[in-house]
Amino acid sequence: MPARFVLALCIFSLPALCFAQAGPEIQGEETAVLTDAPNVPPPITRDHPTKVIVHLETKEVTTRLADGVDYTFWTFGGQVPGKFIRVRVGDYVEMHLGNHPESRFPHNIDLHGVTGPGGGAAASVTAPGQTSVFAFKALNPGLYVYHCATAPVGMHVANGMYGLILVEPEGGLPKVDREYYVMQSEFYTAGGFGETGHQGFSMEKALREQADYVVFNGAVGALMGDHAMKGNVGETIRLFVGNGGPNLVSSFHVIGEIFDRVYAEGSFDIETNLQTTLIPAGGSAIAEFKLDVPGTYLLVDHSIFRAFNKGALAQIKADGPTNVAIYSGKLMEHVYQPEGGAVQVVATPRRAAPPAQTKQQRVEAGRRVFQQNCAACHQAEGQGLANVFPPLAGSDFLNADKQRAIGVVLHGLSGEVTVNGAKFNNVMPALRLEDPDVASALTYIYSQWKNAGHDVTPADVAAARKLPAPEQAPAAGH
């Protein structure tokens, strides 16, 4: 076909033909399968490029950022992060970007996997109630971030407008048992971490890069407990990990695992046996590892206060037989008394939430206090950690004496205790919490996991503060 005729078709009527001239022939057409995190579309099995039509909607939604905390997110597809897009190198991708009629702002999309001005941003500025269409050829294999690039760009990204697009290489990726989509990002809120109610965006904090929340998949606990990712011993897990930013670099790490293979910064150049991989804001990585022993594995940003104090925690729960040749578990336990005095934890001051007046209000407020102060040790479902932290779920020690439980929270606990027939000898630090928070946390714990249902009021806690602190822990569970 004469070149000038092809050029005319490219400009005026048949852009797909233009793409076809630059590589293998485009065969057929399909609509992209898009998924919400942590799910991933199925691997591509075809051995040729095709025309892929992607339908993506921008939408502004108000939903949970943390327990008791709502935020108005700007999204691709109604959730944070946006939909996962999966194509093959050489594909001709036709992007249809719709902006929901109830949106307040125009939005667009900048795909880092696009070669062209703005990554498609200039071609996709879309007013509320409108749809924009543009096309590109997927030239380079890799895992790429996409995000909104409408001014002010930082604000659109900070409010949740980012996701991942995977451009598979020819021949696809090696087969694994499970694939998951995880994306880190941070939020800058008018109130501090855990402050209840609807929180607005703080431009001042964003400019200072002082994030209140650093989370995986858009919310505190989005991949914890009942929402944890699953696996079985012997399976290989592949994580597609992105960092939406807008500001912070991620030190991505899975506690208790070593990455067998990492495709650093989203390319397909493999590094092996990595403990932690850096993912820049607006970058990505693919991490693969085999589950060798059962248990719960924590995904963290190893800038560690972000994990345990700002929300950057996720879980993979692995089921299957133990393998003592790889990991024994605890073989021996004995008492070790370090030098030094009692340990105390000093909580970061924050504006107090309105005090809970009823038992039900205390249960609801206590869930937040528990997750922020207790769950890291006693675990999300109160199951504790064998031989280390006693269970709160169905605990005879806890349920036998409400006053003693209040004292433990106020003054800490050290020495040997027996809980549900098992001995524990550890140190629980005193928690510097206000009376309403102590009351709410205990009322929540008592309301969960087949516990006794006691109601602990701020007056109960205030009365307990007037009593002398016990010199040592009880020797048994009752």
Summary of the structure (lengths in Angstrom):
residues: 478
radius of gyration: 26.0
end to end distance: 89.6
largest distance: 94.5
contacts: 1545
relative contact order: 0.09
helix: 21%
strand: 33%
